[in-house]
């Protein structure tokens, strides 16, 4: 577990962009299993989350089509919520950071850590935008 004061700015980065922070398995299931589209960002303290994942998630929201719900869980902090989200992302192995788009409770697009590391935020955002255009 990471100290709350360490992760607060990282949480706030996505929360200020409209992402709802989820802390429990029930909250995750309620957010994802609804009708419509939900983007889940598995946030983390790593450098690729700061330099690539969070900026990409925020950039992607400039698109005309966006998910109806934006939610985030924090790896290494919110174990119950992260485990619940990752269970819904099967068959993809756990990774953080990562991003998953769900439509009507079904996983329709996944961006794993290896798609984030070493790639510019703009490229990751474009990947999300293409998914939004197709599924939202």
LINGICOR-V851650 format. One record per residue. N is the residue number from 0. RES is the residue in one small letter. SS is DSSP state (@ for helix, = for strand, . for the rest). PSI is psi in whole degrees, -180 to 180 (none if undefined). OMEGA is omega as a letter, one per 30 degrees, with the letter a starting at -180 (* if undefined). Layout:
BEGIN
N/RES/SS/PSI/OMEGA, N/RES/SS/PSI/OMEGA
END
This chain:
BEGIN
0/x/./140/l, 1/x/./149/l, 2/x/./143/a, 3/x/@/-39/a, 4/x/@/-26/l, 5/x/@/-43/a, 6/x/@/-15/a, 7/x/@/-50/l, 8/x/@/-31/l, 9/x/@/-37/l, 10/x/@/-48/a, 11/x/@/-30/a, 12/x/@/-46/l, 13/x/@/-38/a, 14/x/@/-39/a, 15/x/./-18/l, 16/x/./3/l, 17/x/./5/l, 18/x/./132/l, 19/x/=/130/l, 20/x/=/131/l, 21/x/./138/a, 22/x/./-13/a, 23/x/./160/l, 24/x/@/-41/a, 25/x/@/-43/l, 26/x/@/-40/l, 27/x/@/-50/a, 28/x/@/-41/l, 29/x/@/-39/a, 30/x/@/-42/a, 31/x/@/-37/a, 32/x/./5/l, 33/x/./163/l, 34/x/./146/l, 35/x/./-165/a, 36/x/=/143/l, 37/x/=/128/l, 38/x/=/126/l, 39/x/=/123/l, 40/x/=/121/l, 41/x/=/103/a, 42/x/=/158/l, 43/x/./172/a, 44/x/./-5/a, 45/x/./161/a, 46/x/@/-33/a, 47/x/@/-21/l, 48/x/@/-43/a, 49/x/@/-44/a, 50/x/@/-27/a, 51/x/@/-56/a, 52/x/@/-56/a, 53/x/@/-46/l, 54/x/@/-40/l, 55/x/@/-44/l, 56/x/@/-43/a, 57/x/@/-42/l, 58/x/@/-40/a, 59/x/@/-23/a, 60/x/./-5/l, 61/x/./-8/a, 62/x/./154/l, 63/x/./-43/l, 64/x/./130/l, 65/x/./161/l, 66/x/./154/l, 67/x/./-32/l, 68/x/=/140/l, 69/x/=/120/a, 70/x/=/159/l, 71/x/=/147/l, 72/x/=/155/a, 73/x/=/114/l, 74/x/./139/a, 75/x/./1/a, 76/x/./-59/a, 77/x/./69/a, 78/x/@/-48/a, 79/x/@/-47/a, 80/x/@/-42/l, 81/x/@/-45/l, 82/x/@/-42/l, 83/x/@/-44/l, 84/x/@/-45/a, 85/x/@/-33/l, 86/x/@/-30/l, 87/x/@/-8/a, 88/x/./4/l, 89/x/./136/g, 90/x/./9/a, 91/x/./137/l, 92/x/./156/l, 93/x/./134/l, 94/x/./150/l, 95/x/./135/f, 96/x/./164/l, 97/x/=/167/a, 98/x/=/139/a, 99/x/=/136/l, 100/x/=/128/l, 101/x/=/142/l, 102/x/=/124/a, 103/x/./40/l, 104/x/./-1/a, 105/x/=/137/l, 106/x/=/123/a, 107/x/=/-15/a, 108/x/=/138/a, 109/x/=/135/l, 110/x/=/112/a, 111/x/./168/a, 112/x/@/-41/a, 113/x/@/-15/l, 114/x/@/-13/a, 115/x/@/-46/a, 116/x/./130/l, 117/x/./5/l, 118/x/./142/l, 119/x/./151/a, 120/x/@/-36/a, 121/x/@/-39/l, 122/x/@/-41/l, 123/x/@/-42/l, 124/x/@/-41/l, 125/x/@/-38/l, 126/x/@/-46/l, 127/x/@/-43/a, 128/x/@/-41/l, 129/x/@/-40/l, 130/x/@/-41/l, 131/x/@/-44/a, 132/x/@/-35/a, 133/x/@/-39/a, 134/x/@/-16/a, 135/x/./none/*
END
